[in-house]
Structures are given as C-alpha cells and as structure tokens.
Amino acid sequence: MNRHLTLYYAPQSRALGALALLEELGADYDLHVLDLKSGEQRRADYLAINPMGKVPAVVHEGVLITEQPAVYQYLAELYPEAGLSPAPGTPLRGAYLRWLAFYGSSFEPALLDKSLQRPPASPSLVPYGDYDSVIKLVSDQLERGPYLLGDTITAADILWGVALSWTVAFKMVPETPSIRAYIDRITTRPAIERARAREAAILNSLAK
C-alpha cells in the first residue's frame, strides 16, 4: 500500500499536533500550507477538498480524513511499526480509543464553554457534563502518568500534549503540576521540536 499522504496545515492552529504526529511516525507526507490570515481556508479550491474549511485535514489515496481524533487514529494505524496505536484486541486499545474520543466529544466542547464564559447547563442536556468535571478527569488521569495509558506513549499523547500546551498558555486550562509535567514531557520530544521549528520557518516565510 502506498502510504504517502498530504497534510493540509496552517501555522498557529490545531494542525501543529498532526504535523508533530507525522514527524513522530516518520511518515512520508507532503505539507500543504494554508494562510488563515488571508482566508485561504475559505477559498473554493480548499473547500472542494474540505467543505468545512478547517485544518488539519489529511488526504490519503484520494480519501479525506478530518476531525482530530479520526486523523490521529488513522495516521497511527497507517504506520503501525511506530507503536503509537494499540492493536485491536490488546488491553490498552479501549483506553486509547476512549482518550481520543474524549478529546473531541468532551474536552473541546468544555473549552468552548470556558472561552464563552457560559455557565454549566443541565447535566441531562450536556453529554460531557461540565468544564470542571472534564478538567478534573484529565488531571486525575495525568497524575497516574507518565502518559495517558501509563507507561505506554500513544498517538493520543501527541494530541493531548500539544493541545494542553496551547490551552494552558491561553489560560483555558489550569497549570497544575501534573499537567505542566505532562506538557513538558510531550513537547520536548524531538519530533515535536522539529514540527515547531518547521512551523516557525513557515511563519517567517509568510511574514515576508
């Protein structure tokens, strides 16, 4: 199978984590850079690829993959030799899928509540509960460390490590000792440092 793919990416966006994961996997990929400030993500040529006009988006053998949990799961399974995706039927598989799904279904909606300063809604109306319960669950899990699944790093850690890095920086998530230690553990990995360096170079080129 041809594993070459294209990542549609924009600097200073959620797509940084996907870029870091590709570096971690040693993947064969092209990077298609979109300039969000100039509105390239809303132009017809990109909307023909991803009608939502968002990044990250991956195209592999003509198939579009969007939504961060799906992107991370797909990429990690495309490169199983990297060991970042527990195989179906193994003990860690369920927890791995849980934390990928929890990011999109609970963490991101809770962040939106926090950002918009919305009070908690009735528990019967909100599938993820509320911001405080979401953050407590994440913090409690990270205290068991060093990774979400204990001693085993997975693609879910790349997703969460990069996400917590920017959400803590913007004070959307409290900087508890366990969260800070986790961020430092993930974001100092060589693959993520390479992704950040590439992002810096892209930003510099866009500024010219």
C-alpha positions, -999 to +999 in steps of 0.1 A: +000+000+000+012+035-008+014+054+025+023+088+010-002+114+021-009+152+022-015+172+054-034+204+049-020+226+076-019+262+089+006+276+114-006+285+148-036+262+146-046+228+159-028+213+129+005+215+147-002+184+166-010+164+134+023+177+119+041+166+151+025+131+148+037+127+113+072+135+124+068+111+153+057+084+129+085+091+104+057+093+078+060+100+041+040+132+036+036+165+017+027+196+036+001+219+020+003+252+039-028+274+042-026+311+053-055+316+077-050+353+079-055+357+042-085+334+042-071+306+021-091+281+041-124+296+028-114+297-009-131+274-034-101+253-041-097+242-005-135+240+002-135+215-027-112+194-005-127+200+029-161+217+028-157+227+064-127+249+056-107+237+086-074+222+094-059+197+100-071+176+071-054+146+056-058+132+021-045+097+016-050+078-017-079+102-026-097+098+008-103+128+030-098+124+068-108+153+091-116+157+128-086+154+151-094+121+168-100+104+134-069+120+119-047+107+148-062+073+148-059+070+110-023+081+109-011+060+138-027+029+122-012+037+088+023+034+105+018+006+130+056+000+132+059+032+152+040+016+180+017+046+187-016+027+182-025-003+204-038-030+182-074-042+183-079-068+210-050-057+231-055-045+267-048-008+260-070-005+229-101+006+247-084+032+269-066+046+238-099+050+218-115+065+249-090+093+252-090+101+215-128+103+215-129+122+248-108+150+233-133+158+206-166+149+224-159+164+258-127+184+261-132+207+231-169+215+240-159+222+276-132+246+263-158+264+243-179+268+275-149+282+292-140+306+264-175+319+261-180+321+299-211+300+296-225+286+329-229+249+332-260+236+315-283+209+330-264+176+331-293+160+313-287+182+283-249+181+281-233+148+273-199+158+286-211+172+319-193+205+326-159+221+323-148+214+359-156+177+357-138+174+323-106+191+336-106+171+368-109+138+349-079+148+327-058+160+357-066+128+376-055+107+347-023+126+342-013+122+378-011+085+372+014+092+343+037+094+328+013+090+298-024+087+294-021+050+293+005+047+320+040+038+308+030+035+271+030+066+248+005+066+220-008+090+194-034+102+219-005+117+239+007+137+210-029+150+205-033+159+242+002+171+249+001+197+221-035+207+229-028+212+266+003+232+257-017+259+240-047+258+262-026+263+293-007+291+275-040+308+269-052+301+304-081+280+293-068+251+313-052+254+348-015+248+350-014+221+377+019+203+384+007+171+367-005+190+336+027+210+334+049+180+338+029+162+311+032+191+286+069+193+292+073+155+287+055+155+254+065+188+238+102+183+244+102+151+222+124+156+191+095+151+167+075+179+183+105+202+184+110+195+147+074+203+140+077+236+160+108+245+141+091+239+108+062+260+119+085+288+129+101+287+094+067+288+077+056+317+098+087+336+089+082+329+052+045+340+054+056+373+070+079+383+042 
